[in-house]
Amino acid sequence: MIIHCEKQSLYEMVSNASRAVSGKMATPALEGILLSADKKELGGNIKISGYNLEIGITAEAACNVAESGDIVINAKLFSDILRNMPSGTITLSTNDKNIVEIKCGSTEYSILGMSARDYPQLPGDSDTESEIILNSGTLKGMISQTLFAVATIDTRPALTGVKFIFSNGLLTMVSLDGYRLAVRKENVEYKGESTFIVPGRALSEISRMISGEDDDITLRVTKRHIIFEIKEYNVITRLLEGEFLDHNKAIPSGGTTTVEVETRNMIESVERTSPIIDDRLRSHIKVDFSDGYITSACTTTIGRAFDKIECKLEGNNVSVGFSNHYLLDALKAADCDKVKIVINGPLSPVKILPPEGESFLFLVVPVKLKG
């Protein structure tokens, strides 16, 4: 293999593909990235792949290919080398002993690669069951408003992902971890019916890679995997299996107290109360919704905190205990100037919604207050 490629472009592709590489794998090749070069009449192209058997990231770009070939290179080493290379055109070549020569200007490296035959094949799209096109800005926003409620402990693997439900031109994304629930809805052009669960880690990488607000992202769904096509990148991940709670049954109907408040004011009030909270002792905040005000208060071994803001309140006065982290996560995901908080008593899950409609719905389970 012999290729000539601009350093920054190659470095960015290697860095992004390396995010799907895990250290200390049983198979040494999986600690590397696969670099494949294909010579064509007008230059050629290179494809870079990272894969940890759960998530794969590939990047493909035009490149000056003098000789086709493929090689596996340790991801961390290759990324470190490229980061420290001077700007300019990099020449990378390999021989039949898997020695990789990397040159740019007066800088040269010679390292040992691995045979591409040792690299596992990434899942393909040959058995695609659904092809769905989404707007990049829409998908990124929906991910940010559901990812915070994904479970981080995999006692129930399905809950470590976000459930996608496509039905008659409506996409509903749902996540929950037993303490909070997030539901986000958006009208889409896809009119088919499809349901699947995408791992949260994969969605985090996808969100990070989306840069434009008005690009098309293609989802290719197979029986066990899904491929997200994002410009020159593909993110491939297995779909999660298992039982996912019926979110509609978990959402309480009605409410005895409805509060409308400026989102930023509410966030800042909770944050002002939070410094004295001791996470080791699982301290919580008490939030009083009363007579047009929201009062946040907390008493711990460190001290006491109190804050008060105005709101618009209809219905009964009520006091609710919260984990400050769970409440803040939901408020910060709201992404609107005001939120509506619907409460049905001190121990019933609290709903957080936009002032109008239900494009999103966050559910936060309260905690029982001492005394």
N, C-alpha and C positions, 0 to 999 in steps of 0.2 A: 504494500500500500504506500502511495505517495500522494499527499495532499498539500495544497497551499491555501491558507485560510487567514482572514483577518483576526488578530488576537482577541479583540473585545467580543466579537460575535461568537467565537469558539468558547471563550471563557463563560459567557452568559449561558450558552446552551449546556455546557458541562455542569455549571453551578446549579441550574434548575433541574437537570436530570439527576444530579447527585442527591437531591432531596428525597428521592425514592430509594436510596441505598442505605442499608443498615450495616453498622459495624459488627465485627465478630460473628459473621454468618458461618454455618457449617460448611457451606460451599464457598471457597475463596473467590470464585468468579463473581458471586453475588455481592462482594465488597467492591466490585469494580463497575465501570460503565462500559457498555458495548459501543464501539465506534465502527461504523460501517461506511465504506466509501464506494460509490458507484460511478465509474467513468462513462461519460456520454459524449456525443459528438460535440456539443457545445458546453464543455466544462465538466458537468457532473453534479452530484449532490452527496451530502453526508447525512447520516442519521445517527443520533446519539441516544442511547437507552439506559435508563436506570430502573432496577426492578428488585423488590424484596419479597416476591411471591404473593404479596397482597396488593401493593400499589406499584404501578409502573408509570414512568414519565418518559416520553420520547420527544425529541426535537429533530426537525428535518430542515435543511437549508441548502441553497445552491452553493457550490464550492468548486474551486479549480482542482480537479482530480486528475493526476497524471497516471496513476495506477490504482485499479480497484483493489479492495481487500477489506478485511475486518480484524479487529483486535479488541481484547478486553484489557482495560487499564485501571489500576486501583483508583477509585474515585477521589479519595482525599488527596492522594499524592498528585494526581493529574490536576486537580483544582488548585492546589498550592503552587504547583509549577507555573500554571497559566497566569495566576494572579501576580506572580513576581516577574513574569517575562516583560520585556520592554514592549511598547506599542509598535505595531507594524504587522507585516505578514509572517505568519508562522508556517514553517515547513515541517511536516510530520511524516516520518517514513518508518516502515517495519520490514523485518526480514523473516526468513523461514524459521529462525530460532526465537521468534517473538520478542526480539530486541526492538525497542521503540526509540527512535532518534527524534528529538524535538529541538528545532533551531529557530532563532529570531535574532537578527543582527549578529552581535558577537557573543550571544548567550546560547549555550548548547547543553542539552541533557541527554543522557542515554540511560534508559530504565528497562526493566524486564516486564513485559506484558504477559497475558495469558491467552490461550487459544480460544477463539470464539465458539469452538465446538463444546466447550465446557459451560457455556452460558445458556440458561433455560429459555425456551421460546415464550415470548409474551403472548397472552391471549389476543386473538384477532377478532375481526367483525364479520367473519364469513357466515355466521349463523345469527345475524342481526334479526331481532323480532320487531323492534320499533326504532324508527329514526325520527328524532324530535329536534326542532330548531327553536332555540330560545334567544332572547335579547340578552347580551352580556350584562348590561346594567341591572336588568330585572333579576337575573340569576344571582348576581353578586349581592344585591340588596336582600333577597330572600334567604340566602345563606347566612348573612350577618344577623338576621333576625330570628334564626332558628338554631344556629350552631351553639349558642351559649347554654342551651338546655339539654345538650347531648350528654348521656351518661359517660363517665370516665372510667368506671369500674365495670369489667365485662362479665359480671355474673349472669347477665342477660344480654348476650352479644347484640341482639337486634336493637337494643336501646343505645348502643354506642354509635348509631347512625341516625340519619334523617330520612323519614319516610316521604317519598314522592308519590302523590296521587293525581293522575291525569284523568279528567272526566269531563267530556262535552265542552272543551275549550277553557276549562278551569284547572289550574295547577294549585294543589294544596300541599304544603310542606309542613311536616309535624316532627317535633322532637320532644323527648321527656326523659327525666332521670329519677322520677319518684318524688322530687321536691318541687319541681316546676315543670311547666309545659309551655311550648311555644307552637302556635299555629299561624302560618302565613299563607295568604291566598292571592292569586293574581290571574287575570284573564290572559290566555295565551292562544296562539293560532292553531296549535295541535288539537284536533277534535277527537282523537282516539281515546281508548281506555287503556291505562297502564299503571301498575303499582309496583314499586320496588324500594329497597332501603339501601342508601349509599353511606359508607362509613364516614364518620365525622372527620377523621384525619384526611381523607381524600378531598372532602369538600373544603377543608382549610387550605390545602395546596391549590385547589382550583380557584378559590377566591383570591388568593395571593397572586395568581398568574393572570387574572383578568385585569387589563389595564384600560381598555376602552369602554365607553358607556353605551355605544350604539353598534357593537359588532354582533355578528351571528355566531352562536355556539351550537354545534351539532352534538346531540346525544345519540349514541348508537347502543341500544340495549339488547343484550343477548340473554340467554337463560340464566347464566351465572355471573356475567360481568357487564360493566358499562364503560364506554369510552367517551370522554369529553374532548371534542376537537376545538382547541382554542388557538386560532391563528396557526403558527408553525408548530405548536405543541399538541400532543395527545396525552391525556391522563387516563390511565386504565386502572380500574379497581374491581375487585370481586364485589358482588352484591351480598348483603347480609341476609341470613335466613333466621327464622324464629318468629315467635309470637310478639306482635306489637299491640299494645293496649289500644282499645277503641277510644280515641280521644274525645269523641262526641259524648260518650257516657261519663267521662271524667269532668266535663265542664258543667258546673252548677247552673241551673236556670234561675233567672230573676235575681233580685238583690234587695236588701232592706236599706242600703246606703249607697248613694251614687255621688262621687266626688270628681270635680274637674279642676285640674291644677296645671300650672306651667311646669313642663317637664324639667327644665333646667333648675328651677327653684326647688323642686322636690329632690332632685339628685344632690344638689348642694346642701340641702338640709340634712339628708341622711349622711352625707360625707362629713359634715361638721360634727355629727354625733358619733361617728365611727372610731376616731383615734383612741378612745379609752376601752374599746372592745377587746377582750382577751379571747382569741380564737381557741386557745388550748382549753379554756373553761367553757367553750361554746356559749359565750355571752350573746345576748340578743338585744334588739332595740324595741321599745314600746312606742307604737305610733297611735296617737289619739286623733280621731276625725270628729271634730266637735265644733258646732256653732260658727262655721265659716273659717275654721283654722285647722291646720295639721300640725300637731306637736310631736316631735321626735325626742325621745328621752332614753337614757341608758344609765344604769348604776352597776359598777363593777368594783373589784378590789383596787383598781387603779384610781377610780374617782367617779364623778357624775358628769353627765352632759345633757344639755337641753337646747332645743331650737324650735322656732315657731314660724310658720309661714301662712299666708292667706290662701283660701281656696273657695270654690263654689260647691256647697254641699246640699244635697237633697235627701231626706229620710232621717233615719235614726243616728244619733251619736254612737260611736263604737270605738273600742280600743283593741288593737291587734298587735301581736308579737311577730317579729320578722327576723330572719337571718339577714343582716345588712348586705351581705354579698349577693344573696339571691334577689333581694329587692333591687339593688343597684344594677345588676345584670339586666333585669327586665326593663328598668327605666331607660338605661342607656341604649338598649336595642330598639326602643320605640321609634326613634328617628322622626319625631314630629314635635311641634312647639308645645302642644298641650296633650295630656292623656286623660282618659276617663277611667276612674278606679271604681269597680263595683264590688261591694262587700255584702255578705249574707250572714253576718254574725262573726264573733271573734275567732272561731275555729274552722270556719268554712274557707276553702281556697278562694283567694282574692283574684279577681279578673282585672287585667290592665288592657285597655283598648284605645284606639284612636277616638277623638271626640265625635266623629261621625263614621258610621259603617263599621265593618269588621275585617278590614284588610289584614290586620294582625290581631291575635289574642294571646296574651301571656297569662299563665296561671301560676301563682306563687302560693305554696302551702304555708300557712302561718304556724307559729310555734306557741305552745301553751305558756303563758306568763306565770311566773311564780307569784303566789299570793293572790 
